[in-house]
Amino acid sequence: MNKHIRAFVVPVIAVVVFLAFWEWLVWFNGWPRFKMAAPSDLPPAFERHWPLFLSMGWQTLWRTVVGLFLAVLFGTLLGMIMGFSRTMRDALYPLLVGFNAIPKATVVPIVALMFVGQHDFNTVLLAFMISFFPIAVSVSIGLSTLEPEYRDILRSLGASQATIFWKIALPKTLPEFFGALKVAVTLAFIGTNLMEIVSPHGRGLGALFDSGRTNSDFPLMFAVLIALAFLGIVLYYIVVALEKIFAGWAERAPG
């Protein structure tokens, strides 16, 4: 089978098997709709609330993308600082690890109270706060593990620090960067939806999920989860496509 066809068919088969197992599990246990929704219950929920899914889905998507974009900028800059300076790495790593260890659900009410009424800003901020850490760490590790022989050779040839970065350091860091970016995509969605659910003025798929929870509408709740999963998968594969363009040389064929 062609590798491009396989890359499409295998995930589709996995999703179909997962949905079939989910449907069977609900049927086998005899769970009523108010306790657990089955995949067959979701199309009516999507049809009934389709305008809301479009508007709320867009709200969630643009906030997540903006938060992720800011996380990429800040995380890359912070990673470069730590990667090129051992002193800064030793100083900042404990702070970053400690910050990342704090459950972000506990940060949500603090941010919401600090910036009352600024829902868009709050949501983007939380998406950013959750997703920048893996990017900063991956860039830092990629730069700090750069072989000194490469730098010495280029310096002996008269290369500047900027040339060393663009010719050696940046290409070496790209595989780690895109690996971290794949993780950051899902984390950004988590941050966005935490704020949308908790904020009293929340908008987006998180607020739609909370509406379903309030009304015990399990089909709507699970439909929102499926919509979130779909958006996450789309962004993930956009990152995969960018990785193939900019760091495809690092991909190893399976043995």
C-alpha positions in Angstrom: 0.0 0.0 0.0 1.3 3.5 -0.9 2.6 5.2 2.2 0.4 8.3 1.6 -2.7 6.2 1.3 -1.7 4.2 4.4 -1.2 7.4 6.4 -4.8 8.3 5.6 -6.5 4.9 5.8 -4.9 3.6 9.0 -6.1 6.6 11.2 -9.6 6.4 9.7 -9.8 2.7 10.5 -8.7 3.4 14.0 -11.4 6.0 14.5 -14.1 3.7 13.1 -13.0 0.9 15.4 -13.0 3.3 18.4 -16.6 4.6 17.6 -17.8 1.0 17.0 -16.4 -0.1 20.4 -17.9 3.0 22.1 -21.4 2.2 20.5 -21.1 -1.4 21.6 -20.1 -0.5 25.2 -23.1 1.8 25.6 -25.4 -0.9 24.2 -23.9 -3.8 26.2 -24.2 -1.9 29.5 -27.7 -0.6 28.7 -26.7 2.9 29.7 -29.6 5.4 29.1 -29.0 8.6 27.2 -29.0 10.7 30.4 -26.0 8.7 31.7 -23.9 8.0 28.7 -24.3 9.1 25.0 -23.5 6.7 22.2 -22.0 7.8 18.8 -25.4 7.3 17.2 -26.8 10.0 19.5 -24.3 12.6 18.3 -25.5 13.4 14.8 -28.9 14.7 16.1 -27.1 16.9 18.6 -24.9 18.3 15.9 -27.9 18.9 13.7 -29.9 20.6 16.5 -27.1 22.9 17.5 -25.2 23.3 14.3 -25.2 27.2 14.2 -23.9 27.2 17.8 -21.1 24.7 16.9 -20.0 26.9 14.0 -19.9 30.2 16.0 -18.6 28.7 19.2 -16.1 26.5 17.4 -14.7 29.6 15.7 -14.4 31.4 19.0 -12.4 28.4 20.5 -10.3 28.0 17.4 -9.0 31.6 17.0 -8.3 32.0 20.7 -6.3 28.7 20.7 -4.3 29.6 17.6 -3.5 33.1 19.0 -2.4 31.6 22.3 -0.4 29.0 20.5 1.3 31.6 18.3 2.3 33.6 21.3 3.6 30.5 23.0 5.7 29.7 20.0 7.3 33.2 20.0 7.9 33.4 23.7 8.9 29.7 24.1 11.4 29.9 21.3 12.9 33.1 22.6 13.1 31.7 26.2 14.6 28.4 24.9 17.2 30.3 22.9 18.2 32.2 26.0 18.5 29.1 28.1 20.2 27.1 25.2 23.0 29.6 24.7 23.6 30.5 28.4 24.2 27.8 31.0 23.8 30.5 33.7 20.3 31.4 32.5 19.4 27.8 32.1 20.3 27.0 35.7 18.4 30.1 36.8 15.2 29.7 34.8 14.7 25.9 34.8 13.5 25.6 38.4 11.1 28.5 37.9 9.7 26.9 34.7 9.4 23.5 36.3 7.7 24.9 39.3 5.3 27.0 37.2 4.4 24.0 35.0 3.8 21.8 38.1 0.9 24.1 39.2 -2.4 22.7 38.1 -3.7 25.2 35.6 -7.3 24.6 36.7 -6.3 26.5 39.9 -5.0 29.4 37.9 -8.2 29.9 35.9 -10.2 31.6 38.7 -7.2 33.8 39.5 -6.8 35.0 35.9 -10.6 35.4 35.6 -10.7 37.7 38.7 -7.6 39.6 37.7 -9.0 40.5 34.3 -12.8 40.6 34.9 -14.8 41.0 31.7 -11.8 40.5 29.4 -12.8 37.0 28.3 -10.9 36.9 25.0 -7.7 38.1 26.7 -8.2 35.6 29.6 -8.7 32.7 27.3 -5.7 33.5 25.0 -3.6 34.0 28.1 -4.4 30.6 29.6 -3.8 28.8 26.3 -0.4 30.6 26.1 0.5 29.8 29.7 -0.2 26.1 29.3 1.5 25.6 25.9 4.8 27.5 26.0 6.6 25.2 28.4 7.4 22.2 26.1 8.5 24.6 23.3 10.9 26.4 25.6 12.4 23.2 26.9 12.8 21.5 23.5 14.5 24.6 22.0 16.8 24.8 25.0 17.8 21.2 24.9 18.3 21.3 21.1 20.7 24.3 21.4 22.5 23.2 24.6 23.4 19.8 23.1 24.9 21.3 19.9 28.2 19.6 19.3 31.0 22.1 20.1 33.1 20.7 17.2 30.7 22.2 14.7 30.9 25.6 16.3 34.7 25.4 16.5 35.0 24.5 12.8 32.7 27.4 11.7 34.5 29.9 14.0 37.9 28.8 12.6 36.4 29.7 9.1 35.4 33.1 10.3 31.7 32.5 10.8 29.8 34.8 13.1 27.5 33.8 15.9 24.5 34.5 13.8 25.9 32.3 11.0 26.4 29.5 13.4 22.9 29.8 14.6 21.3 29.8 11.2 23.5 27.1 9.6 23.9 24.7 12.5 21.9 25.5 15.6 18.5 26.2 14.0 18.4 23.1 11.7 19.4 20.9 14.6 16.7 22.3 16.9 13.8 22.0 14.3 13.0 18.3 15.0 12.7 18.9 18.7 10.8 22.1 18.1 8.1 20.4 16.0 7.9 17.5 18.4 7.1 20.0 21.2 4.7 22.0 19.0 2.6 18.8 18.5 2.3 18.6 22.2 1.6 22.3 22.6 -1.3 22.2 20.2 -3.3 19.9 22.5 -2.2 21.8 25.6 -3.4 25.1 24.1 -6.9 23.6 23.5 -7.0 22.5 27.1 -6.2 26.0 28.3 -8.8 27.6 26.0 -11.6 25.2 27.2 -10.7 25.5 30.9 -11.3 29.2 30.7 -14.4 28.9 28.5 -16.0 26.5 31.0 -15.1 28.3 34.2 -15.6 31.9 33.1 -19.1 33.3 33.8 -19.0 35.1 30.5 -17.5 32.2 28.6 -18.0 31.7 25.0 -16.8 28.9 22.7 -17.1 25.2 22.8 -16.2 25.0 26.5 -19.2 27.2 27.3 -21.4 25.0 25.0 -20.1 22.0 26.9 -21.0 23.6 30.2 -24.5 24.4 28.9 -24.9 20.7 28.1 -23.7 19.8 31.6 -26.1 22.2 33.2 -29.1 20.7 31.3 -27.8 17.1 31.6 -27.7 17.0 27.8 -25.1 14.2 27.4 -25.4 14.0 23.6 -24.5 17.7 23.4 -21.6 17.3 25.8 -20.1 14.4 23.9 -20.7 16.2 20.6 -18.7 19.1 21.9 -15.9 16.7 22.9 -15.9 15.3 19.4 -15.8 18.8 17.9 -12.8 19.7 20.1 -11.0 16.5 19.1 -11.6 17.3 15.5 -10.2 20.8 15.8 -7.2 19.4 17.7 -6.5 16.8 15.0 -6.7 19.4 12.2 -4.2 21.7 14.0 -2.0 18.7 14.7 -1.8 17.7 11.1 -1.1 21.2 10.1 1.9 21.1 12.3 2.9 17.7 10.8 2.7 19.2 7.3 4.9 22.1 8.4 7.3 19.6 9.9 7.6 17.8 6.6 8.3 21.1 4.8 10.9 22.5 7.2 12.3 19.4 9.0 11.5 16.5 6.7 15.2 15.7 6.4 15.2 14.5 10.0 12.5 11.8 9.3 13.9 8.3 9.5 12.3 5.5 7.4 11.3 2.5 9.7 13.7 -0.3 9.6 
